[in-house]
Structure formats: structure tokens, C-alpha cells
Amino acid sequence: MKEKSLPQRYELDPKTIRDVRDEIEHYDVYRLTREIGHFAEQQPEVVVFVAELLLQQGDIADRGIFLSYSIFRIMDSLFASGIPLIPMAALERKLEENHQWLKQLGKMERKLLERRLRYSEDFSQPYLIRFLLDELGVHSDMHELGSEETGLLFLLGKTLSDALMDCLPEDGS
């Protein structure tokens, strides 16, 4: 599934992602709570979507909200006047598209799949996908999530990224 090509100004770079990640890592618990509360006020349907998607998953719900917040903070640099409200219908549509895409990929051998995800140019935001894989510990022997949880959080992250990309003006203005 080849993603649409983007105007140069819509391409995230590794430095932007690293800077936002480093900033968030230095938040104390109170700052992080405030930031996520603000995120929930700005994107209530995203928070409901994440909660519903992860409702039966127990401990990963908090990680899903944190991951969602991180993706929005990273992608915020692409939006001149802030990220618009993402409607539930857009999230559900992207979830279904990505679910079908992952089903096709699921037939691949694990190492080949990881390599394809890591180095694929099929993504509109390849550095964001690498960030997502790093955050989920996919390339670490020490990641604490099971493959089902990792897959679900990857699906969530890619769905949010794709829904956000669809909000960007086509002409780059």
C-alpha cells in the first residue's frame, strides 16, 4: 500500500521526532498529566477511540494514550494552525484500512516483516513509523509487550498517523 507523496514541508525529520521525544521524557508526572488532559480536551474523539480500542487490553490502555499523545505532539509541527479535530469516522475508516493491511503483512516471516516495516518507503511518514517501532520495543530483545499488544499499539499508532495525514491540505499550503 503506497501512501500518497507529500509536499516537502509535510515530511517529518528524525531531529523533530527526537526533540519532541526528549522533551516528553523530561516531563514530571504532573506536567504529563496536564499535557494529556489538554490533549483529551483538544481531541476527545481520539481519546474515546483509543479507550474503546484498548478497553479489553488491560495495562496497555495507558501506554496507548501516551503513544497517541506523543504522535500528536510530533505531528503538530506539520500543522500551521494546530491539528484539527479528528472525527471518529475518520479514525474508524483508517483502522479498518490498516487492519486489512496488517492481515496481509501477517503472512510474512517475522524478521522479514520487521525489516520491511523498519525500512519501508511505503509510509508517508517513515521516521514516525521508526519512532513507533522503537517505542514499542519491536527491535529490542527486552520489550515487555506480547506480540498481540505490540501489534495492537502499532495499529493504533499507524491509524492515528494516517488520520492526521488526511487532515493536511493536499496542496501543501
C-alpha positions in Angstrom: 0.0 0.0 0.0 1.9 3.0 -1.2 1.0 6.2 0.6 0.4 9.5 -1.1 3.5 11.6 -1.8 3.7 14.7 0.3 4.9 18.2 -0.2 8.4 18.6 1.4 7.0 20.6 4.3 4.9 17.7 5.4 7.7 15.3 5.9 8.9 14.8 9.5 12.6 14.5 10.0 14.4 12.5 12.7 15.5 15.6 14.6 11.9 16.8 15.1 10.9 13.4 16.4 13.9 13.1 18.6 13.4 16.7 20.1 9.8 16.0 20.9 10.6 12.6 22.4 13.3 14.1 24.5 11.1 16.9 25.7 8.3 14.5 26.7 10.8 12.2 28.5 11.7 15.1 30.8 8.1 15.8 31.9 7.4 15.1 35.5 4.2 13.2 36.3 2.2 16.4 36.9 3.2 18.0 33.6 2.5 14.8 31.8 -1.0 14.6 33.4 -1.7 18.2 32.4 -0.5 17.7 28.9 -2.5 14.5 28.4 -5.6 16.3 29.9 -5.1 19.1 27.4 -4.8 16.6 24.6 -8.0 14.9 25.7 -9.8 18.3 25.6 -8.4 19.0 22.1 -9.1 15.6 20.7 -11.9 14.0 22.7 -12.9 11.6 19.9 -9.3 10.3 19.6 -9.3 9.6 23.4 -12.6 7.7 23.1 -11.3 5.8 20.1 -8.2 4.8 21.9 -10.1 3.8 25.0 -12.6 1.7 23.1 -9.9 0.0 21.0 -7.8 -0.9 24.1 -10.7 -1.4 26.6 -10.2 -5.2 26.8 -6.4 -5.0 26.8 -5.8 -4.0 30.4 -2.4 -2.5 31.1 -1.7 -1.2 27.6 -4.5 1.4 27.7 -2.3 4.0 29.5 0.5 3.2 27.0 -1.9 3.7 24.1 -3.0 7.1 25.4 0.7 8.1 26.0 1.6 6.9 22.5 -1.3 8.8 21.0 -0.3 12.0 22.8 3.3 11.5 21.6 2.2 11.1 17.9 0.1 14.2 18.1 2.9 16.3 19.6 5.3 15.1 17.0 2.9 15.7 14.1 1.8 19.1 15.5 4.8 20.6 13.7 3.2 19.9 10.4 0.0 21.9 11.1 0.4 25.7 10.8 -2.7 26.5 12.8 -2.9 23.5 15.0 -4.3 20.0 14.5 -8.0 20.0 13.6 -10.5 17.8 15.4 -10.2 14.2 14.1 -13.6 12.7 13.7 -14.4 9.2 14.9 -15.5 8.1 11.4 -12.0 9.0 10.0 -10.3 7.0 12.7 -12.6 4.0 12.2 -12.0 4.1 8.4 -8.2 4.2 8.8 -8.4 1.5 11.4 -10.2 -0.8 9.0 -7.7 0.0 6.2 -4.7 -0.7 8.4 -6.3 -3.8 9.9 -6.6 -5.2 6.3 -3.0 -4.1 5.5 -1.7 -5.8 8.7 -3.5 -9.0 7.8 -1.7 -9.2 4.5 1.7 -8.5 6.2 0.9 -11.1 8.9 1.7 -13.8 6.5 5.3 -12.7 6.3 8.1 -14.3 8.4 8.8 -12.2 11.5 12.4 -11.0 10.7 11.4 -10.1 7.1 8.3 -8.2 8.4 10.3 -6.2 10.9 12.8 -5.3 8.2 10.0 -4.3 5.8 8.4 -2.1 8.5 11.6 -0.5 9.5 13.0 0.4 6.1 9.8 0.6 4.0 9.2 3.6 1.8 5.5 2.7 1.7 4.8 5.0 4.6 4.0 8.7 4.3 6.0 9.3 7.5 8.7 6.6 7.6 10.6 8.3 10.5 7.3 8.3 12.6 6.9 4.6 11.9 10.5 4.0 13.1 9.7 6.1 16.2 6.6 3.9 16.8 8.6 0.7 16.3 11.3 1.9 18.7 8.7 3.0 21.3 7.1 -0.4 21.2 10.5 -2.1 21.6 10.0 -4.2 18.4 13.7 -4.2 17.7 14.7 -5.0 21.3 15.0 -8.4 22.8 13.8 -6.9 26.1 10.4 -5.4 25.0 7.9 -6.3 27.7 4.8 -6.4 25.5 3.4 -9.6 23.9 3.1 -9.7 20.1 -0.7 -9.1 20.3 -0.3 -6.0 22.4 2.6 -4.7 20.3 0.6 -5.3 17.1 -2.4 -3.5 18.5 -0.4 -0.5 19.6 1.3 -0.4 16.2 -2.1 -0.5 14.5 -3.2 2.4 16.8 -0.2 4.5 16.0 -0.3 4.0 12.3 -4.1 4.7 12.3 -3.6 8.0 14.1 -0.7 9.0 11.9 -2.8 8.2 8.7 -5.8 10.0 10.0 -3.7 13.1 10.8 -2.1 12.9 7.3 -5.5 13.0 5.8 -6.1 16.3 7.5 -3.3 18.1 5.8 -4.1 20.2 2.8 -3.3 18.5 -0.5 -1.5 21.5 -2.0 0.9 22.0 0.9 -0.4 25.4 1.8 
